[in-house]
């Protein structure tokens, strides 16, 4: 760390350290679930209590990622100088992540992958229809398609926000590119990325075998409400 490194309140310093560790570790989950190849894809996490987020460096192998080489940015996507990792270039999707954090204040994590089946749907510019209960549970409906956008500025971020605004889905398929997911924190966004690829594969295989059978909207609503508000909670927590 440089002598010119910024100083933060102790609580923020602890939060930064926690998010660095989480984001570094969660990149391993992308590898574990086969969602990325080479150095593609990225995870970021918002720092609670500060206008900051942590994202991976560009072009670094997944097995070389550590908390210390994660990159700390402000919500404009500017690297905070003098902090660990600041000598590296941040992910090429940093501007997109920053735009999401600025415009979706409840989002605490963003993930992008190039997972095979989800990218295949994106290449067709086609939403994934909600035809399995696990998809109703997790996404509350179809997974929508966002507009085509070029990497390098906040165009992708704009497309993510515009597509997901008012939508229950925590995932969007950016046309001709691939899936981006959001979550309450980085782990939640990674879970959504895992589930996107799972349903993309299942629905693709089902359609290859025959016509898809839709789920009534009332059943989708009921499944989503149960999974989001009841599933996994104790009786005491529901009182």
N, C-alpha and C positions, 0 to 999 in steps of 0.2 A: 504494500500500500504506500502511495506517495505521501510525502510530508504535507502536500496540499490537499489531502483527502478531506472531504467534508465531514463534519461531526453531526451526529444525530442524537436525539434523546435516547437514553438507555433502552426504553421500551421499543423504540423503532429499530435500534441496532439489533436487539434480540429478534424482532420480527423479520428483519432482513436476513439474518443468519438462518432462521427457520425456513424461510421461503427458498433461499439458496439451496439448502439441503434437500428440501422437498422436490424442487424442480430438477436438480441433478439426478436424484434417485428415480423420479418418475419417467425420465427418458428411457431408463432401462425397461419400463413396462411396455413402451412402444416396440422395443426389440423383442421382448418376451412374447408379445401377442402378434408378431409378424406384421406390424403396421408400417414399417419403414424399411428402406434399403439405403446402404452407404451412409451419408450424413444428412439425407433428406428428412424433413419433418422437424417439429419443434414444440416445446411446451413452455408456457410462461405462467407466472403467478403474481397476482397483485400483492403488494406489501400492506397488510392491515395497518390502518392508522397513518398512512403516508401516501402522497401522490407519486408512488414509485411502483415499478414492477421488475421482475427478474426474468431473463430469457437466456437461451443457450447462445454460445458464440457460433459464428458461421463457419462451416467447413471442418469442424472438429469431430473426430470419430466418437461414437457413442461410448466406447469403452475408455475414453480419455476424459470424459466429463466429470468434473468434481464441483463441489460447492464454490471453491475458490475461482474457478474459471467461468462460472455463470456471470452474466452481465447485468448490472443494475442500471435501469433507465428511468427517466421521468415520464410523465404521461404524454409527452410530445414525441417520445421515442428517442430522446437524446441520452447518450451514455453519460453517466455521472463520472466525471474525471476523478482520477486518484483512488478509485475504489477497485477492489480485486476484480480482475477480468477486463478492466477498462482499456487495456492495451490491445485487445482483440476487437474484431468487427462483430457486431451483433448479427443475429439471424437476418436473412434478407426479408423475412416477414415481420420485422420489428414494427414498421410503420402501421401495418394492419392490426397487430395486437394493440398498439398504443391507441389507435382510433377506437377500437372496441372498448377499451378501458375508459376512455374519455366520455364515450356516449352511452355506455351501459354500466352505470355505477354499481349495480348489484353483481356484476360479473367479477369473479375472483380468479379465474383461470381460463386460458385459451390454449387450444391444441390444434396443430395442423399435421396431417399425415398424408402419405401417398398410398394408402392401403388399396389393394388391388381391385376389389369388387366395388368399393365406394367410388374410386376413380373411374371405373367403367361406366357407372351410372352418370357421373359428371361429364364424361366424354360424350354421352348421348344427350346431355342436357335434359335429363329426365329425373323427376322426383321419384323417391322410393315410396310406393303406396303402402298404406298401413293395413296389412293383411295378416299379421300375426300378433298374438296378444302381447308378446314381449315388447314389440314396437309400440303398441298402445300404452303399455306401462311406462316405458322409458321416455318416449317422445310425444305422446299424446296425439299422434296423427302422422301424416306423411312427413318425410324429410325433404324439405324444399330445395330447389335449385336457385343459386344466386347468379348474378350476371358474370359474364366474362370480364376479367380485369387483369392488367399487367402487373407483375411483381415489381416492387421498388418504391412505390409511394403508398398513400393510404387508400388507393382505389379499391383494393380487396377489402379493407376494413369497412369502407362505405357500403360495399355490397353485402357484407355480413350483417351489418347493423340494419340496413334497409330491409333485408330479407327476413330477419328474425324478429324485427319489431312487431310486437303483438302476436307472435307465433309461439306455440307451446314447445316446439322443437328446440333442443339445445344443440342442434347440428344443422349445417347447411352444406350443400354440395356446390362449390363454386365451379361454374361451367368450364369444361375443358381443363380443370385444374385438380380439384380434389376436395376432401372434407375439411371443414373447420368446425370445432366444437367449443362450447362455452360451459362454464360451471361455476358453482359457488366458490370453489377453490381449484387449484391445479389438479388435484386428485379426482375431483368430480368431473372436470373436463376430460381427463384421460379415460375415465370410465365411459363417458359418452362416446369417445373415439373408438373404444373397443366395441361398444354395442353397435355403432354405425356399421362397422365392417361386418359384424356378425349378421345383422339383419340384411345388409346389402347382398351378402353371399346367399343367405337363405331364400330371399325373395327372388333373386336371379335364378337360382336352381328350380324354384317352384314354377316360375314362369316358363322356363325351358321345358318343363314336364307337362304343362297344361295351363288352362285359364286360371287366373287368380280369383279367389273367392273373397269378396270384400267383407269387412266387419262393419256392422251398423254403427253410425255415429254415436248413438246412445250408449252402446257397449264400449266404444273407445273412450268416451267420457267417463264412464263408470270405472273402467280398468285403470285409467290414468289417475283418477282421484284416489282410488284405493291404494295404488302403488306409491303415490307421492305423499299421501297423508296418513295411511294406516299401516301399510306393510312394514314389518320389522320393528314396530314400536310396541312397547309394553302397554298393558292395560292402564297403568298409572299415568303414562305419558299422554294417553288419549283422553284423560278425564279433564 
